[in-house]
Amino acid sequence: MVVSGEAETAMAKTSKNIIDEARAQIKQIDIDEARKMLERPGTVLIDVRESDEWRQGHIGEAIGIPRGFLELRVEEKLPDHKAPVILQCASGTRSLLAARTLREMGYENVYNLTGGFNAWKDRGLPFVAERQFTADELTRYSRHFVIPEVGEKGQAKLLDAKVLLLGAGALGSPSALYLAAAGVGTIGLIDFDVVDLSNLQRQIIHTAERVGMLKTESAEKSINALNPGVKVIRHDVRLTSENALEVVKNYDVVVNCGDNFPARYLISDTCVLLKKPLVDGAIYRFEGNATVFYPDRGGPCYRCLYPEPAPADLAPSCAEAGVLGALPGLIGSIEALEAIKLIIGAPNSLIGRMLYFDTLSERDYVRMLRIKRDPKCPVCGDHPTQKGLIDYEAFCGLANGNGTGAQSEGAHAATSAAAR
């Protein structure tokens, strides 16, 4: 049977036909009924408006899934097809069509909120307004916005976060650059050293024309060239027991990129006392490791792993032992990643675990090691005996006072043997 063009036109549905059919299929509920349903456990509210509408304001309980992505994302957010689900848009029309789509996908208890968010807002009911991103931020962080674990909420957390890096050298270089690229709003840098030509084999944040410049100044130039929106706070000082608490207290996350044992013990003890998470990395020739020390979340501190500093002959400096230039890029990037995960609240951080690399190994190139908090630790244990900061040079047996400065390398992955 051949259908004429006129018959085809007569059979086509108008938008009014489609909406009328949806109204006949989907139960409409008003705001009062929706509020009662949301008080019951298991009811889900999905807002199908676009992202810019969501940012301007949304109902606190709502899950935002733009209408164009509904079919692709709803089962990830709502795997239970029997759960009561309320669809909501600005006025109730887009959500009505979205509700019909969910019915077609097998969701059994689907409702549409008449009047939508506009009616909710006009009633004076509470709603949440998200951070308003600039046009530059919307473009710059667009790849973050589409990651469910980051999204606009996660990016807003990054922009509001303050991260302190101890050291602006081998590990600090990739860490600082990737944190800046990710949009961490404030980056603090502790380092009192200057750029040397020998640094450039691995410290990629610096350049040849900056030899002799303070590393914090050089790093600030590179960070701002990459992302002018990042605020850099320079601490051109040697970190000591006298200034550590004051320097660290205003930051959310600390990243250890230091190069000596006194600095490592000092920054770890400081973070324990201030209840700050410490992302830690270390490198040695072809070996490296990364972890997160955070006793407040059940993990160990640095002291739990290394109660006593290693003898100097077992932990040579990078100048004495050498380090492959690309290795700190790997470990420093992992440090940045772990800091970002802590900020946005992503699961499965390296708290209680150490990622260990032996890049010359034939079998175990990468291993995940379990590390435990020591209940007898003098700093973070069940009954701590050390309640403040101490003389870390004396603790590490440095009679000549070499200092606890945050110069530039990651200290000695060879010492991670104790954790294996």
N, C-alpha and C positions, 0 to 999 in steps of 0.2 A: 504494500500500500504506500503510495506516494503522498506526502503531506505538503500542501501548497504553502507558499510563503505567508499568505494571509492567515492560514490556520496556525502556523508556527507562532506568528505574532500574537494571535488570540490566546495561545497556550502559555506564553511567557508570563512570569510572575513579576509584579511590581514590588518595590520595596515595602509598600503598605501591605501587600498580600503576605510577604515573608514575615513581617513583624506581627501581623494578626495571627498567623499560624503559630508563631513562637509563643505569643500570649496564651493561646489555647493549650499549649503543651506544658508551659512552665508556670509554677505557682508564684504569684507576685506577693511579696511581703512588704510591709511598711517598716519604718525605723523602729518603732516600739517592739514589733514582733522580732525584728532582727536582733535587737539588744537582748531580748529574753533568750533567743537561741544561742547567742554568743556566750551567755553565762553558763550554758551547759557544756560539759567536757566533750571534746571531739568535733564541735562545729568549726568549720573553716570559712573564713571570709577572703575572697580573692578579688582584688582590684585590677580591672583590665585596662585602666587608662594608660596613656603613654608616660614615659619616664619623666618628661618635663612637668606633666600634671601631678605626678606622684611627688616630685620634689617640692612643689608648692604647698602640699598638704595632703595627708591621708589618714584614715582611721588607724589607730594604733595597732589593733589586732590584725589588720589586713596583711595579706601576702601579695606583693606586686608582681603581676605577670602581664605585660602588655598584650593586647588582643592579638596582635600579629604573631606572638610566640606561644599562645595558649596551648595549642595542640602539641607543641614540641616539649613544653616544660611542665605541664600540669601534673603528669603522672610521677615526675620526680618529686614535686612538692606534696602531692596528694595521692599516694599509691592505693589508699583504701577507697574503692569505688562505692562503698556503702555509706561512707561518712557524710553527714549533712554539710553541704557546701552552698554558701551564699555568694552570688556574683554581683559585683558592684562597679559602676563606672561613674561618670559625672552626673548624669541625669536618669539613667536606667535603660537606655536604648541599646547601646553597645553591649552592655552586660546581659541583656535579654537574649540577644543573638549568641553571645558566648555561652549562656546557660543551655541553649538548645544544642550547641555543639557538644557540650559535656554530656548531655543526655544521649547523643548519638555515639559518644565514646564509651557508654556503658555506666556512667555515674547515675545512681538510682535516686538520690535525694538532693535535687538541685532546686535552688530558689533564686529569684531575682529581686534585688532591693530597689523598689520604686523610688524615684527621686534622686537616688544615688548620693554621691558625696556632697553635691550642692545642697540637697535637702538636709543632710546631716549637719553640715556647717551652718546653714540658716537657722537650725534649731539651737545653735550655741553649744553643741556637744563637743567634747574634747577631740582634738586631732593633733597629729604630729607633722611639723614642717621640717623637711630635710635641708641639709646644707645646699645653698645655691651656688653651683659651680659656674665659673666664668667660661666664656666661649673657648678660651685657650685650654682650660682644664678639661672641658668636655672632649676636646680633640686629643689632647696629650694623653689622657688616661682612658681613652675609649676601649683599649684592649683589656683593661682591668674591669670596666663596667660590665662586660659580658661574662665574666667568670662568676658563677654563683657564690663561691666562697669569699669573693671580694665585693663586687658590685659597688654601688654608690655609697652604701654604709661603710664598707671597708675602706674605700678611698678617702672618705671623710675622716676616718680614724687615722689614716696615714698622714693626711694633711695637718691634722692636729697634734701628731705625735712629736716627741722630742727624744732623739737617740744620741747617746754619747759614745764616741769612738776613742778608745785609748790607743793612740798611735796612728800616724798618718803615713805609714810606709808600705811594706809589702802586702800585708793583709788589709790594712786600712784603705789602700788604694781601691781595690775592687769593691770593698764593703761600702765605702763612702759614695762611689759613683753609682752603684746599683740602688742604694737607699735614696739618693737624690733623684735618680731616674724614676723611681717608684712614687715619688712625691712626698717623702717624709718631710714634714714642714720645717722642722728645726734639727740641724745636725751640729753637735758639739764635737770639737777636735782638741784632744790633749796631745801636745808634742812640743818639745823645746829644741829639737834638732833642726839642722838646715839641710837642704838638698845637696847631695854629693853626686858626682858623676857615676860612682860605683852603684848608686841606688837605682839608676835608670834601667838596669837589666831586669828589674822585677817590679819597681814601684811606678806603676803606669799612670798614676795621677799627676806625676811631675814631668817636666820637659827639660831639655838641655839648656834652654835660655834662662831657666830658673835656678841653675846651680848657684848655691850660696844663699838662696832665699829661704826664709823660715818655711818649714814644711806645711805648717798650718795655713800660711798665706798662699803658698802654691796650690794647696788642696782647695782652698776657698775659691781661687780663680777657676779651677777646673770644674768644681761643682756648680758655680754660678753660670759658667759657659754652657753647661749641659742643661741646667734647670734654674733660670733666674728667680723662680718663685721660692726657692729653698733659702731659709735663713741659716747662716753659718755663724756659730759662736766659737771663737778661737780662745783656747786656754794655752797660752804660750808659757807654760810653767812645767816644772818638775812635780809630778804628783807625789805628795808626801802624806804622812799620817796627820799632819797639821791642817792640810787643805782638802783632803779627799772627800770628807763628808759634805763639805760646803759645795764643792764642785759637782758632785754626783746627785745631790738631793733633788734637783729640779728636773731630772730626766726620767723618762718612762722605761727605757731599755738601755743597757750598757753593752757595748761590743768590745771585747778585749782583743786588741791587735798588738799588744806590747811585746817586749823583747827580752825581759829579764825576770828572774824569779821573785825578787822583792816586789816588783810591780804587780805580778800575777797574784801573789798572796794578799797584797794590799787591796787591789780592786775587788777580789773575791770577798774578803772580810767586810769591806765597805758595803758591797751590795747585800750581803747577809744582814748587816746591821740596819740598812735602810729598806730591806725587803724588796729589792730590785732584781729583776731577772738579768743574768749575765750570760751573754752569748760568747763562747770561748773558742778560739782556734789556735792551732800550733802547726809548725812546719819544721822539717829537717831533711835536707837533701832531697830524696824522692818520696819522703813520707809526710803525711799530714793527718790531722784529725780536727773534728769540730763537735761541739756539744753545747748544751744549755745548762748552766748551774742555776737552780731555783729551788732552794729548800722549802719555800712557802708553798710550792706545788708538789711537794713530795720527793723532789730530786735531791741529789747531793750538792755540796759546794766543792770548790777546788781542794779545800783541806781534807775532805772525806777521801778524795782520790790520792792525794799526795800529802800525808800528814807531816812529812819532813822534806825539805828541799833536797834535790839530788846533789851529790858532790860535783864540784865544778868540772872535774875531768870527765864526768859522764854526760855533761850537758854543755858541749862547746858552743860558742856563739856562731851565728851565721857566717861571720867573717872568717872564723877558724874552720868551720865544717863545710861551708858552702850551702847553697840552696838553689834548686832548679828554678829558673825564672818564671815558668808557667804555673808551678805548683801553688804559690800563694793566690793566684787568680782563681783557682778551683776552690780552695778553702775559704778565702775571703768572700767569694760569691755565696757559698753555703751559709756563712755567718750573716750576710745581708738577708738571705732568704729566711733564716730562722728568726731574725729580728722582725721581719715583715709578718711572719706567721703569728708571732706573739702579739703584735699590735692589732691585727685584724681578728684575732681569736680563732685562727685556723686550727684544726685538730692535729694530733700526732707530731708535736714538736719534739726536739731532741732532749727534752728533760728526762734524765735517767738513762739516756742512751748516748753512745759516742760513735760517730761515723768515722771510721779509720781507713785511710788510704795507704797502700804500699804499692806504688806505681811500677815497681820492678818485679813484683811477685808474679810467678807463673800461674798461680791458682787464686789466691785471695787478694785480688786487686783492691776490692772494697769489702769491708766487713762492718757489721753493726754489732757493737759491744754493749752489753748491759752494765750499767754502773749504778751503785746503790749508795744511798745516804748512810753515813755512819752514825748510829744513835749515840756513840761516845765522842763524836767530833767536838773539840773544845769551842768551836764557834757556832755551829748550827745544830749540835746534838740535842738530845732530850734535856740534858742538864749542862748547858754551856758554862765553861769556866772563864772564857775570854769575853768580856763585855764591852771592849773598846778596841781601838787600833793600837798597834805596838810598834816597836822599832824593827822594821822588816829587814833592814840591812844586817843588823845583828842576828836576827832570826836565821837569815840565809848565810851567815858566816862571812859577811863582807866587812872585814875590819877597817878597810880604807874608805868606806862610805862611797861606793860607786853610784849610789842613788837608786831611786825607784822610778826613774823617768820613763815616759812612754815613748821611747824611741822606737822605732819603726818596724821591726821585724816581729814575726810571731815566734814565741819562744818554743822551742825545742820539742818537736813531736817525738823524738827518741824517748823522752821520759814517759810517754804513754804506754810503754811496755808494762808498767805496773797495773794498767787497766785491762790488759789482754787476758 
